[in-house]
């Protein structure tokens, strides 16, 4: 995964177990990753699960 310095956009988190395949080399902004991590820590809904962030 390549991290960019672009502003946050609307991304969704999908459980890795629900995916058949992963895209080549995805790009995501640092702001999107930070927003997801903050939300996941506050909610606790991603505990012991692997999230894949997609646009």
Secondary structure, 3 states (H helix, E strand, C coil): CEEECCCCCCCEEEEHHHCCCCCCCCEEEHHHHHHHHHHHHHHCCCCCCCEEEEC
